[in-house]
Amino acid sequence: MNKFMDKFTKFTEKHLMPLASKMANQKHLTALKDGFVYAMPFLIVGSFILLLVNLPFTDKASPLYMQWYVDLMSAHKANWVQPFYVSMGVMSLFVSFGIGYSLSNQYKLNGITGGFLTLFTFLMTSAKLDWVPMAKDPQVMNVFHVDGGWMPVMDARYLDANGLFTAIIGSFIAIEIYRFMATKKMVIKLPDSVPPAIAKSFELLTPIIAVIIILQPLNNWVQSTGKMIPKLIMDTFAPFISASDSLPAVLLIILVVHILWFAGLHGVNVVVAIINPIILSNLAVNQAALQAGEKIPKILAGGFLDAFVYLGGAGATLGLAIAMSRSKTDHLRSIGRLGTIPGLFNINEPIIFGAPIVMNPILFIPFLGVPMINATIAWYAVKTGLVGKIVSLVPWTTPGPIAALLATNFSVGAFILSIGLVTLSYFIYTPFVRVYEKSLELEN
């Protein structure tokens, strides 16, 4: 076993660490991660709004049924759900701007103008303007300044998660055009006497024209086939997204994340840019089903991993922290007690680097195994309907059982399952802590 772990450690150091380091520092992946980070506060608040107007109080067969809530939602739900539509409902707008801002800054370009360029690119390719029969309303006629029977309406079907992949690809293309033109001095430079804000805005004129010349013919051709670019891209990625909502895909994600952590790299930060578009797309599908009163379809959505797998952080280390706090070894007991409170809020750096888990073959076995066991149990519990599916985003620092309760629209089963998984992780980690204690005693 020791020989195998030595070979695995050497392989990790030689091959995986350099690759993971390059991925962690890759500009486009960093921008993608930043884009979602910037958008996350809006998405979390929007999710809670949707949750509040769809509480499980409307089923007359349920003991939770409340007539006052039914009456309140019947009268006001359409108005109160508006913040959801301008947050989760247009998430691709936030993400596109965030990607453009981050990538521009990494290229030493102006972040604000880069963000607006990517926003323009996304809207141009994803929000078609149509003309529809105009309501006979004098106010509407005055706003649009038209005398005929038609008014302009923007097609907003792809401003939500359905447009995420278009926002990502379009943002990368737009900023690369901006960078190329800035490098080749193909932008308008005004004298130094001109205020910086105005000078930067004029610098963007030629990149905007270039984006139009390059992308609008493609846009026109796709629309001539009766589709839009986001629809075409979503159809292309559909098999990949469908395959990602499976237990093998979840286990693969967990494997990659925890091998990177074992090597001393922040595994979640490396892969989050890749999995965020998938889990947020799936979350949007679940939320649309919730809003329509239909069956919730997706399992790997939103904070599924936070609610049921990363209990205490990567490795489900809250159970490890509790086990270490009961250790007979002073070092482990001190680290365990120090790490338990942060572990409640899914912060586990004290445990990962204090135990340590990094390059520790004894603790690496449960560090990888416990999350996989948690994921498998949770997957089948959700799939069989024992617990509810994820319909809301919750901050990742929310304690796991509470996150599970809130994210699943108050599924009590999810709350109990999350507590049970923390308990299970404690019992799995305990014998490995005992073995680790003996190895430390032998070293001393």
N, C-alpha and C positions, 0 to 999 in steps of 0.2 A: 504493500500500500504506500509506504514511504517513497519507494522508488518511482511509483506511478505519479505521486504528487510532485516529486522533484522534477520529473520530465515535463509534467503539465505546467509547473511554475516557470521552467526555462522556456517552454514554448510560448507561454503568455508574454513573458518579458521580451522575447525576441521578435515575435510576429504580431501579437494582438495589441500590445501597448503602443507601438509606433503607428499602427493603423488607426486605433481609437483616438490617439492624440491628434492625428491629422484630421479626422472627422470632427473632433471637438473644436478645432480651430479653423475649419473650413468656412469661408466667409458666407456662402449661400446658406449653409445649414445653420450658422449662427443667426443670420438674418431671419430665417424661417422660424427659429425658436423665439427670437425677440418679437417677431410679428404677433405670435400667439400670446406671448407674455403681456405685451401692451394691450391686447384686446381682452385679456382674461377678466379684469374687473367688470367690464360691461356685460360679458357673457354670464358671469356669476350672478350679478344683480338681475339680469333678464331671466335667468333660470328660476330664481326665487319668485319673481313676479308670476311666472307661469305656474309655479307650484302653489302659490297662494290662491290663485283663481281656479285651481283644480284639486283642492283638498278632498280626501276620501270621505266626504260627509254627505254625499248625494244619493247613496244606495239605500233604499228603504229597508232592504233586507239586512243591512249592517247595523250593529249596535252603535256605530259612530254617526248614524244619520242625524242631521240637524236641519230642520225645516227653515230656520232663520237664514242659514247659509245658502240653502237652495234659492230662497226668495232674493237674497242679496245678490247672488251671482246672476240670476235671471234679469235683474234690473240693471246691473252695473258691470258685468263681466266684459262686455265689448269695449267699454271705456278704459277699464283698469288694466287690460292686457296690452295696451298700447306700448308701454316701455319694453315689453318683450319683443315686439315687432321691430323696434328701433335699436335693439341690442343683438340678441341671438338672431333675429330676423334679417339683419344686415351685417352679419359677422364678417363676411368677405370684404366689406368696405374697410373695416378696422384693420384686418389682417394685411390687406394690400398696402395700406398706408404705412403700417408698422414695418413691413418687409422693406419697402422703399426707403424709409427713414434709416433703418439699421444698416442696410447694404451701402447706401450712399455715404454714411459716416465712416464705414470701414474702408471705403475707397477714397476717403478724404474729400468727398464732394459735400455739397450742402444737403443736410438731411431733410430739412423741411421741403425744399423744392423737389428733392428726389421722391419724398412721400407723396406729394401732389401729382408728380408725373405718373407714379404707379397707380394712384387712385384714378386718374384720367384714363390710363390704359385699361384698367379693369372695367370702368363704366362704358368705355367705347366698345368693348368686346362682349359685354354681358348685359347691358341695359338698353335694349332696343326701344326706340321711340315710335309709338303707334298713334294713329288718330282714330278716336272713337266718337260715336254720336254724343253730342253735348246735351247735358240736362238743361231743361228750360229754367234756369236759375239766373236771375240778373247778376247776382254776386259772382258766380262762376264766369259769366260772360265778361264782366268787367276785369276780373283777374287775368284772364288769358287774352283780352283785347281782340276777340274774334267775333265776327258778326254772323258767320255761317253756322251750320249745324254740327260742327266737329270740334273736338278739343284734343290737345296732345296729352298722352298718358305714357309714362315710362314703364316698361315691362320689368317688374322687380322679382320675377320668379327665381333668378339666379344670384340674388344679392346675399342670400343666406348660405348655409353650408353647401348647397348645390354648386356654388361658384368658387369654392375654396381652391380647387386645383387650378382653375383659370386664373384666380388672383395670384397664386404662387408662381405659375409659369410666366404670366404676363408681367409680373413685377420684376422677375429676374431678367427678362428680355429688355424691358424698359430701362432698367438701371445699367445694363451692359451697353445699351445704345448711348445712354447719357455719358458713361465712362469713356467709351470709345471716342465720342465727339469732343469731350473735354480734353482728352489726351492728345488728340490730333488738332486741337485748337480750332474746332469747327463750331464754336459757340460765340455768341456776341459778348464782347468785353467792353464795358463802358468805362469812362475815365474814373480815376480814383476819387474825384470830387463828387461823384454821384453817390447818394446814400447806399450802404451795403445791401439793404433789403431790395431796393429797386434794381441794383446791379445783378443780384442773384436771380431775380425774377426774369430779367432779360436774357440771362445765360441759358434759361430753359427753353427759349423760343425755338431754336433749331432742333433740339431733341424732341420736342412735341411734334414738330412737322415731320421729323424722321419716323417717329412712332406711327403717325397717321399714314404716311406713304408705305410703310412696311406692313402694317397690320390691317388697315382698312380694306384693301383688296381681298385679303383672306377672309375678313369678316363678311364682306359682300357675297363672296362665293359660297361660304357656308350657309348664309341666310337664304341664298337662292335655292338651296336644296330643301328648304323648309325647316332647318334646324338653326340652332345658335351654337357658338363656340363652346360655351359651358356644357351644353347637352352632349356635344360631340366628345368632349374630354371626359365627362362623367361616364359615358358609355364605354370609353376606352378603359377607364380605371375600374369599372363595375365588377369585373371578375376578381380583381385584386382586393377590392373592398369587401366583397362577399366572402372571399377565402379568409380574410383577416378576422372575421367574426366567427372564429372557431377555436376550440380548445388547443389544438396543436399550434396555432398562431400565437395564442396567449403564452403558452409554455416556451415558445421560441423567443418571444420578447423577454420573458423572465430570465431565460438562460443567458442571453446576450448582456442584459443589464447587470446581472450578478457576477458574471465572469469579469466584466470591466471593473466592477467594484473591488473584486478580489485583487485585481492588478493595481488598485489604488486610484482608478479614474472614476469620476462621477457618472455611473452608468446611465442614470435617467437623463442627465443633461445631454449625453451623446445621442441617445435614440429618440428623445422627446420630439425633436423636429420632424422625424419621420412618422411617428405614430399619432401625433396631434391631429393632422387632417383626417385620419381614419376615425379616431374616437369621437371627434366633434361632428363629423358627418353622420356617424351612427346615432349620436345624441340628438341631432336635429331630426332624424327619422323618428326616434322615440317620442320626442316632444310634439311632433306633428300628429302622431298617433294619439297621444294623450289629449291634445287639444280637440281632436276629432272624436274622442270617445271610443277609439278603436283599440285592438290588441297591440301591446307594445312588442315590437319584433326583435330588437337587437340586444345582445348580451354585453359584448365588449363596447361599451359606450361611456363617455364622460369619465367619471372617477371610479370605474369598476375596480381597477387595481388598487386605488387608494382605500376604498371601502372594505375590500376583502383580502387583499394580498399584501400590500405594503403597510402592515399594521405596526406602527412604530418606526416606519421608514423601510428602505430596501432591506430585504432579508427577514421582514417581519420581526425586527429585533426588539420589540417591546417585551416579548416573552423571554428573550435572551437577557435583557436588562434586569428583569425580575429574577431570573435564575441566578445571574451573577451577583445580585444584591444579597443573595442568601449563601454565597460562597464562603468557604472556610479560609480562602486565601485573601489576605488584606488587599492586594492589588485589584483582584477581580471584584471583591465586594465594594470597594470604593468607586470603581468605574461603573459598576451596576447601579449603585445608588445615585451617582452623579447623572447617569444616563436615563433613569426611569422617567423623571418629570419631562425632559425634552422629548422622550420617546412617546409620551402620551399625545404629543402634537406632531409626531412623525419626523422629528429631528433626531438623527441617530449618529452624527459624526463623532460624538464622544465615545460611543460604543465601537464604531468601525475602526477608528484610529487609536482608541485607548485600550481595547482588549489585547491586541488588535485583531481585526478580522482580515485585514489586508495581508496577503501572503501567509495566511495562517491555515495550513491544511486541515487541522482538527476542526476548527469552527466553520471552515468553508463548506463542509459537507452539509450541515443543517442550514447554513446561510443560503445555500442554493436549494436544498430539498424542501424546507418549510414553505417558502413562497409557492413552489410547484404543487405541494399538497394542498395549500390554502386555495390556490387557483382552481384546482380540479374539483374540490369539494364545493366551492362557491359556484363554479360553472354549472354543475349538475343540479345544485339547489335552485339556481335561477332558471335553468332550462326546464326543470320539472314543475316550476311554479310554486315551490316551497317559499321562496322569497321574491320580492318584486324586482323588476328591472330598473336600471338607472334612467331617470328622466330629468335630473337636475344637476347642475354643476355646483360643487361645494369647494371652498378653499382647501388646499391640500393639507394645511396645518390643522384641520378639524379632526379631533380624535376619531379613530376608525368607526366604532359603533355608532356615534352620533352622525358621522358622515354617511354611513350606510342607511340610517333611518331617514335623513333628510333627502339624500339623493334618490331614494326609491319611493318618494311620495308617502313617507311614514309607514313603510312596511315593517311591522314589528318583527317579522321573521328575519329580515335583514339585520336588524339590531341584535337579535339573539345570536344569529350566525356569526356576526363579527366578534362578539364577546367570546363565543365558543372557539373561534379560530385563534384568538389571542391566548386562551387557556391551553389549547392544543400545542401552540408553538412553545409555550413554557415547558410542557412535559417533554417535547421532542428535544429541546435545547439542553435540558438539565443533565442528561447523562454525558453529553459532549463537554459540558462545563466541568463535570467531575474528572473526565479524562484529561482535560486541559490543565486542571489543578495539579494532577499528578505529574504532568510533563514539566510544569513550572517548578515543582518541588525537586524533581530530578536535576533540573538546571542549577538550582541553588545548592 
